[in-house]
Amino acid sequence: MTEPKARREPRIDGPTLALRDGVVLVAPGGAYVPSERTLIVADTHAGLPLELRARGHTVPVGDDEALFGKVRAMIALTGAETLVIAGDFAHGAGSSRRALGDGRSPVETFVDTFSSGSTCRAVRVVLGNHDKSLSSALSSMGVEHGEWLSVGSHRVVHGDDVSRACALRAEANAIGGRVIVGHVHPALALDDGEGARRVCPAFVSARGLLCLPALSVWARGGDVRSRTVRAQLEALADGDPMGVAVIVGERVLPIGSVFGERP
């Protein structure tokens, strides 16, 4: 009798940073949960270029190819079998209706692309504030979706409802997990003191919490040191110290704390 083939554990040795609980931060903006073979991203805003052109804005033709490239790179690196989107999957209702050249909507194209890849076989979606009218389209495609989803001991929610996020954080933390959120679009502005300045997407973590950067190529992100973004993060962290890691090129670099405290 032929012995069953052992499942190969994904090798993580590229642009990554492992947190203490095993969650792996992956450039250019995802969190990989090895025990669940699941990649989590946030704020993809699929269909945004199409939406902007429909509103009369002049933007490059190409739609979501750059977004797809980001997701493909992370799936190839991790070997993820499931992709979870932590809210704001689409930019609005038009993303599920406007047909592209092949007759599919941006949402359909995204789901088809990442539910039939060489390793990734399923897409799951948390509904964000931009996804309120997306439920019926996702149901018709057979995509699991909800206001929040579980990934092992972790809970994934968009983060626009702070009360819900905090409740899920307490639930996940009690079993050794985190609440993983998007919505805030954290970033950190770096400069060399000579005029060169760059805004880098950032991960923010605290006890039982991980806030992901926006994956959309159109999202610049807000500096975590700004009053507005810091207030949003502090509400989610409920007073616990926070650490920051930034994405610079193809690397995830730990900064420590930029909030005056070290976690």
C-alpha positions as MATLAB code, in Angstrom:
seq = 'MTEPKARREPRIDGPTLALRDGVVLVAPGGAYVPSERTLIVADTHAGLPLELRARGHTVPVGDDEALFGKVRAMIALTGAETLVIAGDFAHGAGSSRRALGDGRSPVETFVDTFSSGSTCRAVRVVLGNHDKSLSSALSSMGVEHGEWLSVGSHRVVHGDDVSRACALRAEANAIGGRVIVGHVHPALALDDGEGARRVCPAFVSARGLLCLPALSVWARGGDVRSRTVRAQLEALADGDPMGVAVIVGERVLPIGSVFGERP';
ca = [
       0.000    0.000    0.000;
       1.251    3.449   -0.872;
       1.766    5.637    2.167;
      -0.133    8.954    2.110;
       2.042   11.887    1.154;
       2.986   14.073    4.109;
       1.720   17.637    3.917;
       4.587   20.043    3.384;
       4.715   22.829    5.935;
       5.106   26.211    4.227;
       8.594   27.641    4.594;
       8.607   31.185    5.847;
      12.022   32.699    5.200;
      11.348   35.758    3.090;
       9.851   39.176    3.824;
       8.222   38.183    7.103;
       8.176   38.836   10.831;
       6.876   36.232   13.292;
       4.981   37.370   16.375;
       5.267   35.535   19.678;
       2.029   33.615   19.196;
       3.077   32.299   15.781;
       1.168   34.737   13.579;
       3.479   35.767   10.746;
       3.448   39.289    9.299;
       4.023   39.174    5.549;
       4.977   41.942    3.120;
       3.322   43.650    1.359;
       0.548   43.540    3.974;
      -0.907   40.270    5.263;
      -0.943   38.075    8.349;
      -0.391   34.336    7.933;
      -1.674   31.794   10.471;
       0.431   28.647    9.847;
      -1.727   26.309   11.948;
      -4.736   27.155    9.767;
      -2.803   27.643    6.487;
      -4.678   30.914    6.202;
      -3.582   34.322    4.897;
      -5.506   37.346    6.194;
      -5.513   40.690    4.389;
      -7.608   43.831    4.843;
      -9.021   46.724    2.849;
      -8.433   45.394   -0.664;
     -11.086   47.757   -2.088;
     -11.431   45.582   -5.194;
     -12.896   47.451   -8.135;
     -11.806   50.880   -6.926;
     -10.132   51.888  -10.238;
     -13.334   50.975  -12.089;
     -15.398   52.959   -9.585;
     -13.177   56.014  -10.002;
     -13.373   55.901  -13.790;
     -17.156   55.536  -13.591;
     -17.213   58.753  -11.534;
     -15.267   60.595  -14.222;
     -11.787   60.427  -12.704;
      -8.873   59.785  -15.039;
      -7.001   56.802  -13.616;
      -4.831   54.219  -15.392;
      -6.596   51.333  -17.084;
      -5.589   48.046  -15.514;
      -8.080   47.675  -12.723;
      -6.879   45.341   -9.969;
      -3.750   43.748  -11.475;
      -1.441   45.411   -8.929;
      -3.691   44.262   -6.073;
      -3.736   40.712   -7.457;
       0.049   40.770   -7.696;
       0.339   41.578   -3.993;
      -1.970   38.717   -3.010;
      -0.303   36.223   -5.352;
       3.125   37.027   -3.903;
       1.965   36.355   -0.337;
       0.180   33.128   -1.273;
       3.261   31.914   -3.143;
       5.461   32.705   -0.133;
       3.255   31.106    2.513;
       1.487   28.321    0.625;
      -1.810   29.548    2.098;
      -4.827   27.376    1.334;
      -7.417   29.937    2.460;
      -7.582   33.701    1.966;
      -9.580   35.762    4.469;
     -10.376   39.414    3.755;
     -10.856   41.442    6.931;
     -13.402   43.867    5.536;
     -13.704   46.411    2.741;
     -13.244   43.668    0.195;
     -14.884   45.885   -2.420;
     -15.060   49.643   -2.649;
     -18.826   49.740   -3.060;
     -21.880   48.197   -4.682;
     -20.582   48.922   -8.181;
     -17.701   46.492   -7.610;
     -20.164   43.606   -7.663;
     -22.130   44.905  -10.669;
     -19.895   46.600  -13.203;
     -18.754   44.058  -15.754;
     -15.149   43.952  -16.895;
     -14.038   42.959  -20.387;
     -14.775   39.282  -19.724;
     -18.255   40.020  -18.351;
     -17.311   39.485  -14.712;
     -17.440   42.064  -11.933;
     -14.269   42.939   -9.963;
     -15.565   40.904   -7.022;
     -16.192   37.858   -9.218;
     -12.758   38.173  -10.796;
     -11.085   38.352   -7.382;
     -12.948   35.328   -5.995;
     -12.364   33.243   -9.143;
      -8.672   34.107   -9.147;
      -7.987   33.178   -5.545;
     -10.304   30.218   -5.023;
      -8.777   28.110   -7.802;
      -5.047   28.716   -7.488;
      -2.224   26.213   -7.132;
      -2.531   26.214   -3.330;
      -5.302   28.639   -2.307;
      -8.733   27.028   -2.613;
     -11.103   29.260   -0.692;
     -11.882   32.929   -0.127;
     -13.733   34.026    3.031;
     -14.930   37.592    3.540;
     -15.631   39.745    6.596;
     -18.046   42.512    5.689;
     -16.647   46.013    6.178;
     -18.290   49.416    6.016;
     -17.786   49.491    2.215;
     -19.341   46.018    1.819;
     -22.857   46.613    3.143;
     -24.520   45.748   -0.182;
     -22.170   42.882   -1.040;
     -23.811   40.032    0.874;
     -26.156   38.827   -1.878;
     -23.378   38.828   -4.486;
     -21.117   36.802   -2.193;
     -23.936   34.368   -1.423;
     -24.564   33.815   -5.132;
     -20.872   32.956   -5.558;
     -20.920   30.565   -2.593;
     -18.428   32.671   -0.621;
     -18.545   32.334    3.150;
     -18.977   35.753    4.704;
     -20.160   37.446    7.871;
     -19.733   40.355   10.255;
     -16.787   38.437   11.728;
     -15.070   35.095   11.156;
     -12.919   32.693   13.178;
      -9.476   31.526   12.082;
      -8.453   28.976   14.702;
      -8.183   30.823   18.011;
      -8.248   34.205   16.242;
     -11.241   36.381   15.415;
     -11.279   38.489   12.253;
     -13.479   41.593   12.096;
     -13.229   44.797   10.111;
     -12.768   47.150   13.078;
     -15.177   49.961   12.246;
     -17.392   48.830   15.144;
     -15.027   49.297   18.093;
     -17.358   47.672   20.637;
     -17.628   44.501   18.572;
     -13.871   44.443   17.967;
     -13.116   44.807   21.666;
     -15.582   42.060   22.597;
     -14.007   39.702   20.053;
     -10.557   40.667   21.312;
     -11.493   39.578   24.817;
     -12.947   36.335   23.472;
      -9.878   35.533   21.353;
      -7.386   36.576   24.022;
      -9.007   34.190   26.496;
      -8.068   31.241   24.252;
      -4.633   32.483   23.232;
      -5.645   34.283   20.051;
      -6.025   37.807   18.713;
      -8.661   39.925   17.110;
      -7.321   40.808   13.665;
      -8.728   44.014   12.172;
      -8.355   46.407    9.253;
     -10.215   49.698    8.691;
      -7.652   52.038   10.281;
      -5.106   51.852    7.385;
      -2.073   52.319    9.694;
       1.155   53.674    8.214;
       4.314   55.395    9.389;
       6.003   58.357    7.715;
       9.781   57.922    7.580;
      12.242   60.632    6.587;
      16.025   60.997    6.396;
      16.164   64.515    7.778;
      17.287   65.848    4.392;
      13.906   66.111    2.712;
      13.374   62.531    1.542;
      10.107   61.207    2.974;
       8.122   58.021    2.509;
       4.849   56.799    3.983;
       5.145   53.067    4.720;
       2.220   50.738    5.473;
       2.367   49.453    9.046;
       1.161   46.645   11.296;
       0.164   47.589   14.847;
       0.000   44.929   17.547;
      -0.958   44.797   21.191;
      -1.977   42.044   23.579;
      -4.692   40.105   21.751;
      -4.816   42.605   18.857;
      -3.359   42.955   15.372;
      -4.284   45.805   13.039;
      -3.391   45.202    9.397;
      -2.382   47.827    6.831;
      -4.648   48.486    3.863;
      -3.713   46.267    0.921;
      -5.285   48.507   -1.724;
      -2.649   50.164   -3.909;
      -4.800   53.319   -3.687;
      -4.610   53.538    0.112;
      -1.810   55.796    1.331;
      -2.532   55.118    4.996;
      -2.567   57.421    8.004;
       0.470   57.979   10.222;
       0.037   56.092   13.503;
       1.485   59.102   15.368;
      -1.274   61.398   14.158;
      -3.956   62.279   16.671;
      -6.781   60.731   14.638;
      -5.131   57.392   13.836;
      -3.635   57.029   17.297;
      -7.059   57.573   18.875;
      -8.547   54.818   16.706;
      -5.773   52.407   17.639;
      -5.927   53.244   21.351;
      -9.667   52.557   21.353;
      -9.015   49.096   19.919;
      -6.067   48.405   22.266;
      -8.041   49.651   25.283;
      -5.004   51.246   26.889;
      -2.536   48.398   26.320;
       0.900   49.312   24.910;
       1.267   48.916   21.150;
       4.142   47.949   18.887;
       4.632   48.861   15.230;
       6.249   47.084   12.275;
       6.563   48.783    8.896;
       6.711   47.434    5.368;
       9.698   48.856    3.512;
      10.065   47.422    0.038;
       9.844   43.658    0.475;
      10.700   43.609    4.177;
       8.742   43.822    7.420;
      10.809   45.804    9.905;
       9.972   45.963   13.638;
      10.057   49.537   14.940;
       9.051   48.789   18.533;
       6.770   51.439   19.954;
       6.227   54.914   18.545;
       3.643   55.778   21.184;
       5.987   56.626   24.031;
       5.823   53.149   25.556;
       7.416   49.827   24.665;
       5.186   46.721   24.596;
];
